[in-house]
């Protein structure tokens, strides 16, 4: 199977490629999704063609002081305030959780 395509890296040249039918179908089906799935694509300032320039402009416009996000912070006080979760205790009734041999929660006592 021979098909034509545009090579944008080399001056928008028109080229031909020969592929086996199985390889052509494999490459084509990479781009198709099953029903119910949504293709992820970046729009707006995250679009690939203008991402660097727009992100640089956004960083200039945001009121962020130098070093605000670059410095590591001590998260110990924040971690101390987080609620404790014990994986061996049922969050609903407080009973002990039994585990089956796959390690998944199977029952409570």
N, CA, C and O of each residue as an XYZ file, in Angstrom:
436
protein
N       0.844     -1.162      0.000
C       0.000      0.000      0.000
C       0.898      1.236      0.000
O       1.800      1.344      0.830
N       0.664      2.142     -0.899
C       1.441      3.372     -1.008
C       0.506      4.547     -0.734
O      -0.600      4.607     -1.270
N       0.962      5.485      0.110
C       0.164      6.681      0.361
C       1.077      7.893      0.377
O       2.281      7.783      0.608
N       0.479      9.056      0.126
C       1.223     10.314      0.114
C       1.035     11.025      1.431
O      -0.013     10.914      2.068
N       2.067     11.763      1.843
C       2.001     12.554      3.061
C       2.918     13.759      2.923
O       3.811     13.779      2.075
N       2.692     14.755      3.759
C       3.474     15.984      3.736
C       4.534     15.937      4.827
O       4.233     15.654      5.987
N       5.762     16.212      4.452
C       6.872     16.246      5.395
C       7.097     17.705      5.798
O       7.789     18.448      5.103
N       6.514     18.098      6.908
C       6.582     19.484      7.356
C       7.968     19.864      7.859
O       8.311     21.047      7.881
N       8.758     18.897      8.256
C      10.117     19.196      8.731
C      11.066     19.548      7.594
O      12.084     20.206      7.812
N      10.741     19.117      6.396
C      11.617     19.365      5.251
C      10.904     20.213      4.203
O      10.757     19.798      3.053
N      10.470     21.382      4.600
C       9.904     22.344      3.657
C       8.566     21.969      3.084
O       8.268     22.335      1.947
N       7.743     21.251      3.826
C       6.395     20.908      3.391
C       6.415     20.070      2.106
O       5.521     20.184      1.268
N       7.433     19.240      1.967
C       7.587     18.424      0.756
C       6.565     17.292      0.760
O       6.239     16.731      1.807
N       6.072     16.971     -0.420
C       5.154     15.857     -0.581
C       5.978     14.587     -0.791
O       6.856     14.541     -1.653
N       5.687     13.563      0.003
C       6.451     12.318     -0.072
C       5.499     11.137     -0.174
O       4.302     11.257      0.088
N       6.051     10.001     -0.559
C       5.288      8.764     -0.623
C       5.922      7.745      0.312
O       7.139      7.712      0.495
N       5.063      6.911      0.901
C       5.541      5.863      1.784
C       4.825      4.577      1.431
O       3.622      4.565      1.172
N       5.578      3.506      1.425
C       5.022      2.196      1.138
C       5.010      1.384      2.426
O       6.040      1.236      3.084
N       3.843      0.859      2.783
C       3.688      0.057      3.997
C       2.896     -1.203      3.687
O       2.078     -1.237      2.768
N       3.158     -2.229      4.470
C       2.308     -3.414      4.408
C       0.927     -3.038      4.931
O       0.817     -2.141      5.766
N      -0.120     -3.695      4.464
C      -1.465     -3.362      4.952
C      -1.597     -3.488      6.472
O      -2.274     -2.675      7.102
N      -0.958     -4.499      7.065
C      -1.053     -4.653      8.526
C      -0.432     -3.469      9.256
O      -0.985     -2.994     10.247
N       0.708     -2.990      8.777
C       1.374     -1.855      9.406
C       0.563     -0.573      9.215
O       0.483      0.255     10.123
N      -0.035     -0.411      8.041
C      -0.867      0.767      7.798
C      -2.061      0.791      8.750
O      -2.370      1.830      9.335
N      -2.726     -0.342      8.905
C      -3.882     -0.419      9.803
C      -3.448     -0.175     11.250
O      -4.153      0.503     11.998
N      -2.284     -0.726     11.653
C      -1.792     -0.506     13.009
C      -1.560      0.978     13.265
O      -1.973      1.499     14.301
N      -0.901      1.663     12.329
C      -0.647      3.094     12.502
C      -1.942      3.904     12.478
O      -2.071      4.890     13.204
N      -2.882      3.501     11.661
C      -4.155      4.219     11.589
C      -4.951      4.051     12.881
O      -5.525      5.018     13.383
N      -4.992      2.833     13.422
C      -5.805      2.570     14.607
C      -5.216      3.166     15.883
O      -5.915      3.259     16.892
N      -3.964      3.567     15.860
C      -3.398      4.269     17.018
C      -4.196      5.536     17.298
O      -4.329      5.942     18.453
N      -4.726      6.162     16.253
C      -5.412      7.441     16.386
C      -6.911      7.318     16.605
O      -7.585      8.337     16.761
N      -7.455      6.111     16.620
C      -8.883      5.950     16.861
C      -9.103      5.519     18.308
O      -8.272      4.822     18.890
N     -10.209      5.931     18.871
C     -10.541      5.620     20.258
C     -11.855      4.867     20.322
O     -12.717      5.074     19.468
N     -12.032      4.000     21.306
C     -13.320      3.329     21.483
C     -14.412      4.330     21.871
O     -14.114      5.440     22.311
N     -15.669      3.935     21.706
C     -16.788      4.793     22.104
C     -16.693      5.108     23.593
O     -16.348      4.242     24.396
N     -16.995      6.331     23.951
C     -16.973      6.732     25.345
C     -15.657      7.343     25.785
O     -15.598      7.961     26.848
N     -14.596      7.189     25.000
C     -13.314      7.786     25.332
C     -13.219      9.163     24.687
O     -13.801      9.400     23.629
N     -12.492     10.063     25.322
C     -12.344     11.421     24.810
C     -10.873     11.678     24.545
O     -10.033     11.434     25.411
N     -10.559     12.160     23.380
C      -9.180     12.453     23.024
C      -8.704     13.672     23.797
O      -9.397     14.687     23.867
N      -7.532     13.561     24.367
C      -6.966     14.673     25.126
C      -6.144     15.526     24.172
O      -5.259     15.025     23.478
N      -6.443     16.802     24.146
C      -5.714     17.721     23.283
C      -5.602     19.054     24.000
O      -6.557     19.506     24.631
N      -4.457     19.676     23.906
C      -4.260     20.954     24.558
C      -4.686     22.074     23.623
O      -4.317     22.092     22.449
N      -5.465     23.008     24.154
C      -5.941     24.155     23.398
C      -5.391     25.426     24.037
O      -4.813     25.383     25.123
N      -5.572     26.541     23.368
C      -5.241     27.832     23.951
C      -3.755     28.001     24.193
O      -2.938     27.702     23.321
N      -3.403     28.481     25.380
C      -2.001     28.778     25.645
C      -1.155     27.522     25.808
O       0.072     27.615     25.795
N      -1.774     26.343     25.961
C      -1.010     25.103     26.036
C      -0.858     24.415     24.680
O      -0.277     23.333     24.601
N      -1.369     25.029     23.616
C      -1.206     24.449     22.281
C       0.277     24.389     21.949
O       1.031     25.291     22.316
N       0.693     23.357     21.274
C       2.106     23.084     21.085
C       2.840     24.177     20.305
O       4.014     24.431     20.572
N       2.190     24.814     19.371
C       2.871     25.786     18.525
C       3.300     27.055     19.221
O       4.240     27.713     18.774
N       2.635     27.416     20.307
C       2.934     28.696     20.959
C       3.127     28.551     22.464
O       3.072     29.545     23.188
N       3.347     27.352     22.941
C       3.392     27.099     24.383
C       4.488     27.879     25.088
O       4.213     28.540     26.090
N       5.716     27.826     24.603
C       6.830     28.486     25.299
C       6.655     29.987     25.377
O       6.848     30.583     26.437
N       6.294     30.601     24.274
C       6.140     32.058     24.264
C       4.999     32.499     25.174
O       5.141     33.470     25.918
N       3.881     31.802     25.123
C       2.740     32.185     25.957
C       3.010     31.942     27.445
O       2.618     32.758     28.280
N       3.667     30.841     27.787
C       3.984     30.591     29.196
C       4.957     31.632     29.727
O       4.852     32.042     30.883
N       5.909     32.070     28.893
C       6.824     33.133     29.320
C       6.056     34.424     29.578
O       6.327     35.119     30.557
N       5.108     34.749     28.716
C       4.289     35.949     28.914
C       3.438     35.831     30.167
O       3.316     36.798     30.919
N       2.855     34.684     30.404
C       2.024     34.474     31.594
C       2.855     34.608     32.855
O       2.406     35.201     33.835
N       4.071     34.058     32.840
C       4.942     34.175     34.019
C       5.295     35.627     34.300
O       5.414     36.016     35.462
N       5.465     36.434     33.262
C       5.763     37.855     33.456
C       4.561     38.602     34.031
O       4.731     39.517     34.836
N       3.364     38.225     33.630
C       2.159     38.929     34.052
C       1.679     38.534     35.444
O       0.982     39.311     36.096
N       2.040     37.336     35.910
C       1.594     36.904     37.236
C       2.361     37.631     38.330
O       3.571     37.823     38.215
N       1.667     38.037     39.390
C       2.336     38.748     40.483
C       3.047     37.782     41.432
O       2.633     37.620     42.580
N       4.114     37.143     40.954
C       4.864     36.181     41.745
C       6.238     36.767     42.016
O       6.926     37.216     41.099
N       6.635     36.758     43.294
C       7.953     37.265     43.630
C       9.000     36.210     43.317
O       8.700     35.017     43.284
N      10.221     36.653     43.088
C      11.316     35.752     42.731
C      11.596     34.783     43.875
O      11.713     35.198     45.028
N      11.703     33.515     43.564
C      12.023     32.505     44.558
C      10.834     31.981     45.334
O      11.009     31.151     46.226
N       9.636     32.434     45.029
C       8.467     31.992     45.794
C       8.197     30.513     45.609
O       7.816     29.828     46.558
N       8.389     30.013     44.394
C       8.126     28.605     44.138
C       9.409     27.790     43.987
O       9.355     26.560     43.989
N      10.542     28.438     43.859
C      11.779     27.714     43.648
C      12.397     27.160     44.920
O      13.176     26.209     44.862
N      12.067     27.731     46.058
C      12.662     27.318     47.319
C      11.890     26.147     47.915
O      10.661     26.196     47.969
N      12.576     25.089     48.366
C      11.862     24.013     49.052
C      11.364     24.498     50.412
O      12.034     25.270     51.097
N      10.202     24.037     50.776
C       9.623     24.447     52.054
C       9.548     23.268     52.995
O       9.566     22.112     52.572
N       9.464     23.571     54.272
C       9.318     22.540     55.281
C       7.832     22.262     55.455
O       7.100     23.113     55.959
N       7.381     21.084     55.044
C       5.968     20.738     55.114
C       5.599     20.003     56.390
O       4.486     19.487     56.489
N       6.481     19.938     57.362
C       6.199     19.192     58.590
C       4.965     19.719     59.319
O       4.148     18.904     59.746
N       4.774     21.046     59.492
C       3.545     21.504     60.178
C       2.281     21.128     59.409
O       1.262     20.800     60.016
N       2.340     21.171     58.083
C       1.185     20.806     57.276
C       0.874     19.323     57.423
O      -0.289     18.946     57.564
N       1.892     18.486     57.392
C       1.699     17.047     57.523
C       1.146     16.701     58.896
O       0.338     15.782     59.026
N       1.573     17.429     59.924
C       1.087     17.158     61.283
C      -0.403     17.446     61.407
O      -1.079     16.832     62.232
N      -0.932     18.376     60.598
C      -2.359     18.719     60.671
C      -3.242     17.787     59.851
O      -4.465     17.835     59.980
N      -2.651     16.940     59.011
C      -3.456     16.043     58.190
C      -4.100     14.965     59.048
O      -3.495     14.504     60.016
N      -5.320     14.556     58.708
C      -5.963     13.491     59.479
C      -5.224     12.173     59.285
O      -4.703     11.886     58.207
N      -5.190     11.393     60.333
C      -4.509     10.098     60.286
C      -5.438      9.054     59.682
O      -6.642      9.057     59.940
N      -4.875      8.168     58.880
C      -5.646      7.083     58.285
C      -4.890      5.796     58.515
O      -3.749      5.651     58.078
N      -5.518      4.870     59.192
C      -4.918      3.562     59.442
C      -5.531      2.569     58.465
O      -6.734      2.319     58.537
N      -4.749      1.993     57.552
C      -5.318      1.079     56.560
C      -5.824     -0.229     57.152
O      -6.503     -0.986     56.457
N      -5.515     -0.517     58.413
C      -5.992     -1.761     59.028
C      -7.331     -1.567     59.728
O      -7.890     -2.528     60.257
N      -7.864     -0.326     59.743
C      -9.117     -0.029     60.429
C     -10.141      0.447     59.398
O      -9.835      1.278     58.543
N     -11.355     -0.088     59.490
C     -12.432      0.306     58.586
C     -12.817      1.761     58.863
O     -13.078      2.112     60.014
N     -12.858      2.620     57.831
C     -13.215      4.016     58.063
C     -14.693      4.204     58.412
O     -15.061      5.239     58.968
N     -15.545      3.229     58.099
C     -16.976      3.365     58.383
C     -17.326      2.971     59.814
O     -17.980      3.733     60.527
N     -16.892      1.777     60.238
C     -17.323      1.279     61.541
C     -16.210      1.234     62.579
O     -16.484      1.047     63.764
N     -14.955      1.403     62.154
C     -13.848      1.353     63.094
C     -13.361     -0.051     63.391
O     -12.454     -0.223     64.205
N     -13.939     -1.062     62.752
C     -13.512     -2.448     62.966
C     -12.236     -2.761     62.201
O     -11.832     -2.018     61.307
N     -11.614     -3.864     62.565
C     -10.382     -4.277     61.895
C     -10.703     -4.844     60.518
O     -11.706     -5.537     60.343
N      -9.855     -4.550     59.550
C     -10.024     -5.059     58.196
C      -9.222     -6.338     58.036
O      -8.065     -6.418     58.447
N      -9.848     -7.326     57.437
C      -9.145     -8.556     57.087
C      -8.710     -8.451     55.637
O      -9.409     -7.849     54.822
N      -7.583     -9.020     55.313
C      -7.094     -8.966     53.938
C      -7.008    -10.378     53.381
O      -6.634    -11.319     54.080
N      -7.365    -10.506     52.096
C      -7.177    -11.798     51.454
C      -5.740    -11.916     50.966
O      -4.951    -10.997     51.188
N      -5.376    -13.001     50.316
C      -3.995    -13.215     49.937
C      -3.524    -12.312     48.810
O      -2.325    -12.291     48.532
N      -4.407    -11.558     48.136
C      -3.973    -10.580     47.138
C      -3.704     -9.216     47.770
O      -3.208     -8.318     47.089
N      -4.017     -9.041     49.051
C      -3.770     -7.773     49.715
C      -4.916     -6.790     49.600
O      -4.780     -5.645     50.032
N      -6.042     -7.197     49.031
C      -7.182     -6.287     48.906
C      -8.096     -6.445     50.113
O      -8.152     -7.511     50.726
N      -8.811     -5.374     50.448
C      -9.745     -5.432     51.564
C     -10.871     -6.406     51.213
O     -11.481     -6.312     50.147
N     -11.134     -7.338     52.121
C     -12.164     -8.327     51.807
C     -13.318     -8.304     52.783
O     -14.457     -8.546     52.382
N     -13.068     -8.024     54.046
C     -14.157     -8.067     55.009
C     -13.769     -7.294     56.258
O     -12.590     -7.026     56.492
N     -14.755     -6.940     57.049
C     -14.494     -6.296     58.333
C     -15.007     -7.205     59.444
O     -15.905     -8.019     59.230
N     -14.429     -7.058     60.624
C     -14.863     -7.855     61.785
C     -15.758     -6.985     62.638
O     -16.249     -7.433     63.674
